[in-house]
Amino acid sequence: MKRTILIGAASALGLLAGPALAQDEGAADAAPERIERGNLVIEGIPEIPQSVKDRRQLYENARSAGFNGFTADGGVLIATRFGEVAQIHKVDAPMGARKQLTFYDEPVGGASIREGSRDAFIFSKDTGGDEFYQGWLYDLASGETVNFTEEGTRNGSYLWSDDGARVAWFRSTAAEPDWDILMANPENPDSREVVLEGDGAMYPLDFAADGETLLIGKYESINRSHLYTLDPQTGELDEIRPEVEVAWGGGEFLPDGRVLSVSDEDSQFQRIVAVDPATDEIEVLTPDIEWDVENIVLSPDNRTVAYTLNEGGTETLYFLDLETGESRNGPDLPAGLISSVDFDDDGDRLGFSFSSATSSGDVWVLDMGSGALTRWTDSELGGLDADSFVEPELVKFESFDGREIPAWVYEPAGEGPHPVIVYIHGGPEGQYRPGFSSTFQYWVNELGAAVIAPNVRGSSGYGKDYVRLDNAMLRKDSVKDIGALLDWIGGRAAFDSDRVVVYGGSYGGYMVLASAVDYSDRLAGAVDIVGISNFVTFLENTKGYRRDLRRAEYGDERDPEMRAYLEEIAPLNQADKIRVPLFIIQGANDPRVPASEAEQMLEAARENGVEAWYLLAMDEGHGFRKKSNRDYQSEAETLFLDKVLNAQ
């Protein structure tokens, strides 16, 4: 498949009951001074002790490397950070020196190498986290770059034709819900042309071998998507299997004209299928799999499909023989996550990224003939000892309706009882998966806190019925899952139920605020990062290119009944029920959850006498990507967590 660019104990720190953290009586009733420090806006956050900065830096300096494809000379392109933000580098041999290719103040997205010659690649870059990504062509011989997209637009899913002469991609604007499909010779931006005026969120998936037909995807929701064939010359668009309501996952043309994809038709899970666009006949190629198939890629000889399977959160690599229909196991790897899977031009090697809870992300290459697995990068861990890292345990707890909810538990050494940080993923259709997190390891090893990451109802990875369980009027059922988790924590001697913090970002930020509304008497504090405080104001203010996509999940605020429900469950409208300290963190340029969501929640909390710290980054969007900003965020979080978890 063509690759596309589509994110020790606290006492040892000397922080307990320190004077810098003391809260004056009545101070929560008055708004703290708003301080501007570079690109950061700070309210209520004490000065960071040097001891915290020094220890936290060890964890923040851990690096990772992501596979971005093979080069013509046998090397690989990787994305890694050696300064403030991630850039593209080239590595010529296993464990070889990295040669940095791009040098920008903003993060550079993954590279998409030109088909055939592999003498150039496309990369993506925005400004200050605004997600108005521009496409750039990088010539590997000269180092010259060309911006071939239109300023003021958002672009992505760059797809090379088989001969490397053209690129197709989607383009959207801030206000419109429709994504157009464009094509161009990226060396000549003036060749840019619209080949399809989109209807909804449409994006290219594959060129047919003759270059005359495009495979197009359209996303409506996690439960509903579409596949089409497009004739770029005439604009004729034909939907594949239009009569069925399914979720497709990617797609690539097979030599016989069929389309290789994944689908959840007649299944709870995504299975590999081959479908004929002319007749709509479909064949299930992995009928017996009971987990979601991900990362499918077809070998150059069209005989083998490499795919990964999401087995309860960890990922395993397999190979499907298209002639025999048999699957075989890939290399033996520890439990972890596999991504960016791709063959070289000859099909002799398969590259991918791999990370685990105790191993930072790195690039690996599998020799398809011998089965030899070679590690190409060994990312630094900031001087930390990997042997000190904690492996999580997968548990299940019973919720209010008897349903079992999975959760990953990172438990510190010693008997406890340990304070607990409940990490709630975003999405909401996301899934917490145990990849590498230096932050989790810091919390466990340095703060002595257990970390519990639940996959509440609505999470992906457990079947399409499970992912629907929080839709529309069922939204608060996922919050009830957090209440059930608090019950579970309270029943275990290893955990201190009086010292529990909820922490999450984006939709996870909504869950944090909603938990603070419903369970303030059972929490010590809450950390809300780019979170939704009111679904109505969120839907009205998020960028137009994604508004309809979010309505499909949260409900349409234009419907009076749904609007009333969304207002009813909004944490903003129940701020008087919050009685625990809040730490609100936001990027000023966030196109997804606008900064107004944070500002209005901050004001409401303060009006109700709640202590609230606030951190706003003027050069960030939906989460912090620049290292200096992330460093300060993690240091401030350390102070907040220490204060609320160790209050005297």
C-alpha positions in Angstrom: 0.0 0.0 0.0 1.3 3.5 -0.8 2.3 5.3 2.4 0.6 8.6 3.1 1.3 11.5 5.5 -1.9 11.7 7.5 0.6 12.3 16.2 11.6 7.9 42.9 9.2 9.0 45.4 8.1 12.7 45.6 9.8 13.1 48.9 13.2 12.6 47.2 12.4 15.7 45.1 12.1 17.8 48.2 8.6 19.1 47.1 6.4 17.9 49.9 4.5 20.8 51.5 7.1 23.2 50.1 6.4 26.9 50.7 6.3 27.6 46.9 3.3 25.4 46.7 1.4 26.7 49.7 -2.1 28.0 48.9 -3.1 31.2 50.7 -6.5 31.2 52.3 -9.0 32.7 49.8 -6.4 32.8 47.0 -8.6 30.6 44.8 -11.2 33.4 44.7 -8.9 35.8 43.0 -7.5 35.3 39.5 -3.7 35.0 39.6 -1.5 37.3 37.6 -1.2 36.4 34.0 2.5 36.2 33.1 3.9 36.1 29.6 7.2 34.2 29.3 8.4 33.9 25.7 5.6 32.1 23.9 4.0 30.8 27.1 1.2 32.5 29.1 1.2 31.3 32.7 -1.3 31.7 35.5 -1.1 30.4 39.0 2.0 28.2 38.4 4.8 28.5 41.0 8.4 28.9 40.0 9.9 25.5 39.0 12.6 24.3 41.4 15.9 23.5 39.7 15.8 20.0 41.2 12.6 19.3 39.3 14.0 20.7 36.0 17.2 18.6 36.3 15.4 15.3 37.1 12.6 15.9 34.6 15.1 16.6 31.8 16.4 13.0 32.0 13.0 11.8 30.9 12.3 14.6 28.4 15.5 13.9 26.6 14.5 10.4 25.7 14.2 10.3 21.8 12.5 8.1 19.3 12.9 7.4 15.6 10.1 6.6 13.1 10.6 4.8 9.8 9.8 6.8 6.7 10.8 4.6 3.8 13.8 3.1 2.0 16.1 5.3 -0.2 17.5 4.2 -3.6 20.9 3.4 -2.2 19.5 1.0 0.5 19.4 3.5 3.3 16.3 4.7 5.2 14.7 8.0 6.0 13.6 8.5 9.6 11.9 11.2 11.6 13.5 12.1 14.9 14.2 15.1 17.1 17.7 16.4 17.9 16.7 19.9 18.7 13.4 21.6 19.4 11.2 19.7 16.9 11.3 16.5 14.8 12.9 16.6 11.4 13.8 14.2 8.6 17.1 12.4 8.7 18.8 9.8 6.6 20.6 6.7 7.9 22.8 4.7 5.5 23.4 1.5 7.5 22.2 -0.3 10.6 23.2 1.8 13.7 24.8 4.3 11.3 25.2 8.0 11.8 22.1 10.2 11.2 22.3 12.9 8.6 19.8 15.6 9.1 18.0 16.7 5.9 15.4 19.2 7.0 16.0 22.2 9.3 12.9 24.1 10.3 11.6 25.7 13.5 8.3 23.8 13.0 8.0 20.0 13.2 8.2 18.2 9.9 5.8 15.4 9.1 6.7 12.0 7.8 8.3 11.6 4.4 6.6 10.0 1.4 9.3 8.9 -1.1 8.9 9.2 -4.8 7.8 5.9 -6.4 10.3 4.3 -8.7 13.4 6.5 -8.6 13.2 7.2 -4.8 15.3 10.4 -5.5 12.9 12.8 -3.7 10.3 12.8 -1.0 7.4 14.9 0.1 7.1 16.2 3.6 4.4 18.2 5.4 4.8 21.2 7.7 2.4 23.7 9.4 2.9 26.9 11.4 2.5 27.0 15.2 0.3 24.0 15.3 -2.4 25.5 13.2 -2.6 22.2 11.1 -2.8 24.1 7.8 -0.2 21.7 6.4 1.7 22.6 3.3 3.3 20.0 1.0 7.0 20.3 0.1 9.1 18.3 -2.3 12.7 17.6 -1.2 15.3 16.6 -3.8 17.7 14.1 -2.2 20.5 15.0 -4.6 20.5 18.8 -4.4 18.7 19.3 -1.1 16.4 21.9 -2.8 12.8 22.1 -1.7 9.6 23.2 -3.5 6.3 24.2 -1.9 3.7 22.8 -4.3 0.5 23.5 -2.3 -1.6 26.6 -1.9 -0.9 28.9 1.2 -3.9 29.2 3.5 -5.2 25.7 2.8 -4.8 22.4 4.7 -3.3 19.5 2.7 -2.5 15.9 3.3 -2.6 12.2 2.2 0.1 12.7 -0.5 0.1 9.8 -2.9 2.7 9.2 -5.7 1.7 7.7 -9.1 3.6 4.5 -9.9 5.9 6.3 -12.3 6.7 9.1 -9.8 5.5 11.8 -12.2 2.5 13.0 -10.3 1.2 13.4 -6.8 -2.5 13.3 -5.6 -3.6 14.7 -2.3 -6.6 16.3 -0.5 -7.0 20.0 0.1 -9.5 21.7 2.6 -10.1 25.1 3.9 -10.9 26.5 7.3 -14.6 27.0 6.8 -15.7 24.3 4.4 -16.6 20.6 5.2 -15.6 19.4 1.8 -12.1 18.1 0.9 -11.1 18.4 -2.8 -8.7 16.0 -4.6 -5.8 17.6 -6.4 -3.1 16.4 -8.7 0.2 17.9 -9.8 3.8 17.4 -10.8 5.3 18.6 -7.5 8.3 20.0 -9.2 6.0 22.4 -11.0 3.4 24.0 -8.6 1.7 25.6 -11.6 0.6 22.2 -12.7 -1.7 21.9 -9.7 -5.3 21.1 -10.7 -8.5 20.0 -8.9 -9.6 16.6 -10.2 -12.5 16.2 -7.8 -14.6 18.8 -6.0 -15.1 16.8 -2.8 -18.2 16.0 -0.9 -17.2 15.6 2.7 -13.8 14.3 4.0 -12.4 12.7 0.8 -8.7 11.6 0.3 -6.7 9.6 -2.3 -5.6 6.0 -1.5 -4.0 4.5 -4.6 -3.3 5.0 -8.3 -4.1 2.1 -10.6 -1.1 0.6 -12.4 -2.0 2.4 -15.6 -2.2 5.8 -13.8 -5.7 6.4 -15.2 -7.8 5.6 -12.1 -7.6 6.8 -8.5 -9.0 5.0 -5.5 -10.7 7.5 -3.2 -11.7 7.2 0.5 -14.4 9.2 2.3 -14.6 9.3 6.1 -17.9 10.0 7.9 -17.3 8.4 11.3 -15.4 5.5 12.8 -18.4 3.3 11.9 -19.1 4.6 8.4 -16.8 5.3 5.5 -16.8 4.9 1.7 -14.6 3.7 -1.2 -14.8 5.1 -4.7 -13.0 4.8 -8.0 -12.3 8.2 -9.8 -11.4 8.9 -13.4 -9.4 12.1 -13.0 -9.9 13.0 -16.7 -13.7 13.0 -16.6 -14.4 13.4 -12.9 -16.6 10.3 -12.9 -16.9 8.9 -9.4 -18.2 5.4 -8.7 -18.8 4.1 -5.2 -17.8 0.5 -4.3 -20.6 -1.5 -2.5 -22.7 1.6 -1.8 -25.6 -0.4 -0.4 -23.7 -1.6 2.8 -22.9 0.5 5.8 -19.3 -0.4 6.8 -16.0 1.1 7.8 -13.3 0.6 5.3 -9.6 1.0 6.2 -7.3 2.1 3.4 -7.1 0.4 0.0 -4.8 -0.6 -2.9 -5.4 -1.9 -6.4 -4.5 -5.6 -7.0 -3.2 -6.6 -10.5 -6.6 -8.2 -11.4 -8.4 -4.8 -10.8 -9.8 -5.7 -7.4 -9.2 -3.5 -4.4 -7.4 -4.8 -1.4 -8.8 -3.2 1.8 -10.0 -3.9 5.3 -13.7 -3.8 6.3 -15.9 -4.6 9.2 -18.8 -5.8 7.0 -20.5 -8.8 8.8 -18.0 -8.6 11.6 -17.2 -6.8 14.8 -13.6 -6.3 13.6 -11.7 -5.1 10.5 -10.8 -8.0 8.2 -8.7 -8.0 5.0 -10.9 -8.2 2.0 -10.7 -8.0 -1.8 -13.5 -6.3 -3.6 -14.3 -6.0 -7.4 -15.2 -2.4 -8.2 -17.0 -3.6 -11.4 -19.3 -6.2 -9.7 -19.1 -5.2 -6.0 -18.3 -8.9 -5.2 -16.3 -9.2 -2.0 -14.0 -11.9 -0.7 -12.9 -12.0 3.0 -9.2 -13.0 3.1 -8.9 -13.3 6.9 -12.2 -14.7 8.0 -11.1 -16.2 11.3 -9.5 -13.1 12.9 -11.2 -11.6 16.0 -9.1 -8.5 16.3 -8.7 -5.4 14.0 -6.3 -5.7 11.1 -4.2 -2.6 10.7 -1.2 -1.4 8.6 -1.8 -3.5 5.4 0.8 -3.2 2.7 1.1 -5.2 -0.5 4.5 -6.6 -1.6 5.9 -5.4 -5.0 5.3 -8.8 -6.5 1.6 -8.7 -5.4 1.9 -12.0 -3.7 2.1 -11.1 0.0 0.3 -8.8 2.3 2.1 -7.6 5.4 -0.3 -6.6 8.1 -0.5 -5.9 11.8 -3.1 -7.1 14.2 -4.3 -5.0 17.2 -4.6 -7.8 19.8 -6.1 -6.1 22.8 -3.8 -3.0 22.4 -0.5 -4.6 21.5 0.4 -5.2 17.8 1.7 -8.3 16.0 3.1 -8.5 12.5 1.8 -11.2 10.1 2.1 -12.1 6.4 -0.8 -13.3 4.2 0.0 -15.3 1.1 -2.6 -14.3 -1.5 -2.2 -17.5 -3.5 -2.8 -19.9 -0.7 -4.8 -17.7 1.6 -2.6 -18.7 4.6 -1.2 -16.3 7.2 2.1 -16.8 8.9 3.7 -15.1 11.9 6.2 -12.3 11.5 9.3 -11.8 13.6 9.2 -12.5 17.3 9.0 -9.1 19.0 8.1 -8.1 22.6 4.6 -6.8 23.3 4.5 -3.4 21.7 3.4 -1.2 18.8 4.3 -1.6 15.1 3.7 1.2 12.6 4.8 2.7 9.2 5.2 -0.8 7.6 6.6 -0.7 4.0 8.6 -2.9 1.6 11.5 -1.8 -0.5 11.2 -1.8 -4.3 12.3 -5.4 -4.7 10.3 -6.7 -1.8 13.4 -8.1 -0.2 13.2 -6.0 2.9 10.3 -4.8 5.1 10.9 -1.7 7.3 8.8 -0.6 10.2 8.8 1.4 13.5 8.5 -0.5 16.8 8.1 0.7 20.4 7.1 -0.9 23.7 6.4 0.3 27.2 10.1 -0.1 28.0 11.7 0.7 24.6 11.6 4.0 22.8 10.5 4.0 19.2 13.1 2.8 16.7 13.4 1.6 13.1 13.7 -2.1 12.3 14.3 -3.9 9.0 13.2 -7.5 8.3 15.0 -9.5 5.6 12.2 -11.3 3.8 14.4 -14.2 2.6 16.4 -15.1 5.7 14.0 -13.8 8.3 16.8 -11.8 9.9 15.6 -8.8 11.9 17.9 -5.9 12.1 17.6 -2.8 14.4 18.7 0.3 12.4 18.4 2.9 15.1 19.0 2.9 18.9 17.3 6.1 20.2 18.8 7.6 23.4 16.9 7.4 26.6 18.3 10.6 28.1 20.7 8.7 30.3 18.0 6.6 31.9 18.3 2.9 32.7 15.7 1.0 30.7 15.9 -1.8 33.3 14.1 0.6 35.7 11.1 1.0 33.4 7.8 -0.6 34.4 5.8 -3.0 32.2 2.0 -2.5 32.4 -0.4 -5.2 33.3 -3.7 -5.6 31.4 -6.7 -5.8 33.8 -10.5 -5.6 33.5 -12.9 -4.0 35.9 -16.7 -4.2 36.0 -18.7 -1.1 35.2 -22.2 0.0 36.3 -24.0 -2.2 33.7 -21.9 -5.3 34.3 -19.7 -4.7 31.3 -16.0 -5.4 31.6 -13.7 -2.4 30.8 -10.1 -3.1 30.0 -7.3 -1.0 31.5 -3.5 -0.9 31.5 -1.9 -0.6 35.0 1.6 0.6 35.7 2.4 -0.1 39.3 5.5 1.2 41.2 7.7 -1.1 43.2 6.8 -1.5 46.9 3.6 -2.4 48.7 1.9 1.0 48.6 -0.7 2.2 48.9 0.3 4.3 45.9 -1.3 7.5 44.7 -3.0 7.0 41.3 -3.0 9.0 38.1 -5.8 7.9 35.8 -4.9 8.6 32.2 -7.9 9.0 29.9 -7.2 8.8 26.1 -8.7 11.2 23.5 -10.6 10.4 20.4 -13.1 9.5 21.8 -12.7 6.6 19.4 -9.0 6.2 20.4 -7.5 3.4 22.4 -4.7 3.5 25.0 -2.0 1.2 23.8 1.2 0.5 25.7 3.8 2.2 23.6 6.8 4.1 25.1 5.9 7.0 27.5 8.8 8.6 29.4 6.1 10.6 31.2 4.4 7.4 32.6 7.8 6.1 33.6 8.6 9.4 35.4 5.3 9.3 37.3 5.9 5.7 38.4 9.6 5.9 39.2 10.0 9.4 40.5 6.6 10.4 41.9 5.8 6.9 43.1 2.4 7.0 41.5 0.5 4.1 39.8 -0.8 4.9 36.3 -4.0 3.4 35.1 -5.1 3.9 31.5 -8.6 2.6 30.9 -10.2 2.0 27.5 -13.7 3.1 28.5 -16.7 2.3 26.3 -16.4 4.1 23.0 -12.8 3.1 22.6 -11.7 1.4 19.4 -10.1 -2.0 19.2 -12.8 -4.0 20.9 -15.4 -4.3 18.1 -17.8 -1.9 16.4 -20.5 -2.4 19.0 -18.2 -1.3 21.8 -17.1 1.8 20.0 -20.8 2.9 19.6 -21.6 2.6 23.3 -20.9 6.3 24.1 -22.6 7.9 21.0 -25.0 10.8 21.2 -27.3 10.4 24.3 -25.0 7.7 25.7 -22.1 10.1 26.2 -22.2 10.1 30.0 -22.0 6.3 30.2 -18.3 6.5 29.5 -17.9 8.9 32.4 -19.7 6.3 34.6 -16.9 3.9 33.6 -14.5 6.2 35.4 -16.7 6.0 38.5 -16.5 2.2 38.3 -12.7 2.5 38.0 -12.6 4.6 41.1 -14.6 1.8 42.8 -12.1 -0.7 41.6 -9.2 1.4 42.8 -10.9 1.7 46.2 -11.0 -2.1 46.6 -7.3 -2.7 46.2 -4.7 -2.3 49.0 -2.0 -1.3 46.5 -3.8 2.0 45.7 -4.7 5.0 47.8 -8.2 5.9 46.8 -7.9 9.3 48.6 -5.1 10.3 46.3 -6.4 10.0 42.7 -5.9 12.4 39.8 -7.6 12.3 36.4 -5.4 13.4 33.4 -6.3 13.6 29.8 -6.3 15.5 26.5 -8.8 16.5 23.8 -11.8 14.3 24.3 -9.9 12.9 27.3 -9.9 16.5 28.6 -13.7 16.5 28.4 -13.6 13.2 30.4 -11.3 14.8 33.0 -13.7 17.8 33.4 -16.8 15.6 33.5 -15.1 13.3 36.1 -14.3 16.3 38.2 -18.0 17.3 38.0 -19.3 13.9 39.0 -16.6 12.6 41.3 -15.0 15.6 43.0 -15.5 14.0 46.4 -13.3 11.1 45.2 -10.5 12.9 43.4 -7.5 15.0 44.5 -7.1 16.9 41.2 -7.6 17.1 37.5 -5.3 17.9 34.5 -7.2 19.0 31.4 -5.2 19.4 28.2 -6.9 20.9 25.1 -10.1 19.6 26.5 -13.8 20.2 25.4 -15.7 22.1 28.1 -19.0 22.4 26.2 -19.8 20.3 23.1 -22.1 23.1 21.7 -19.5 25.8 21.8 -16.9 23.3 20.6 -18.9 22.3 17.6 -19.8 25.9 16.7 -16.1 27.0 16.9 -14.0 24.0 15.6 -12.8 24.4 12.1 -15.3 23.8 9.3 -13.3 21.1 7.7 -13.9 18.8 10.7 -17.3 20.0 12.2 -19.5 17.4 10.4 -17.0 14.7 11.3 -17.4 15.5 15.0 -21.2 15.9 14.8 -21.3 12.3 13.6 -19.8 11.3 16.9 -21.0 13.8 19.5 -24.4 14.6 18.0 -25.7 17.6 15.9 -26.0 20.7 18.1 -28.4 22.2 15.5 -31.0 19.6 16.6 -32.9 21.2 19.6 -33.1 17.9 21.6 -29.5 17.1 21.1 -28.4 20.6 21.8 -30.3 20.5 25.1 -28.6 17.3 26.1 -25.1 18.6 25.2 -25.7 21.7 27.3 -26.9 19.5 30.1 -23.7 17.4 30.2 -21.3 20.3 29.6 -18.7 20.6 32.4 -18.8 24.4 31.8 -22.5 24.4 32.9 -21.8 22.4 36.0 -18.6 24.1 37.1 -20.2 24.7 40.5 -19.9 20.9 41.2 -16.1 20.9 40.7 -14.3 21.0 44.1 -10.8 19.8 43.2 -7.9 21.8 41.8 -7.6 22.0 38.1 -4.6 22.4 35.7 -5.8 23.6 32.3 -3.3 23.4 29.4 -4.0 24.8 25.9 -2.4 25.7 22.6 -3.5 29.1 21.2 -3.6 27.9 17.6 -5.6 24.7 18.2 -7.9 24.2 15.2 -9.7 21.3 16.7 -10.5 22.3 20.3 -10.3 26.2 20.2 -8.6 28.0 23.0 -11.9 29.5 23.9 -12.9 26.1 25.4 -10.1 26.4 27.9 -10.6 30.1 28.6 -14.3 29.7 29.4 -13.6 26.7 31.7 -10.9 28.6 33.5 -13.2 31.6 34.1 -16.1 29.4 35.3 -13.8 27.4 37.7 -12.4 30.6 39.2 -15.9 32.1 39.6 -16.8 29.1 41.7 -13.7 29.3 43.9 -11.8 26.5 42.4 -8.0 26.7 42.3 -7.0 26.6 38.7 -3.5 26.7 37.1 -3.4 27.7 33.5 -0.8 27.3 30.7 -1.3 28.6 27.2 1.3 28.3 24.5 1.0 30.9 21.7 3.0 28.8 19.2 1.2 25.5 19.7 -2.0 23.9 18.5 -3.7 20.6 19.6 -1.0 19.7 22.1 2.6 20.8 22.5 5.1 19.7 19.9 8.1 21.9 20.7 10.5 20.5 23.2 10.9 23.7 25.3 7.2 24.0 25.7 6.8 20.3 26.5 9.6 20.6 29.1 7.8 23.5 30.9 4.5 21.7 30.7 5.9 18.5 32.3 7.7 20.4 35.0 4.6 22.4 35.9 2.6 19.1 35.9 5.1 17.7 38.3 4.5 20.5 40.7 0.7 20.2 40.4 0.7 16.5 40.8 3.0 16.6 43.9 0.8 19.3 45.4 -2.6 17.6 45.0 -1.3 14.0 45.6 0.7 14.9 48.7 -1.4 17.6 50.3 -0.9 17.8 54.0 
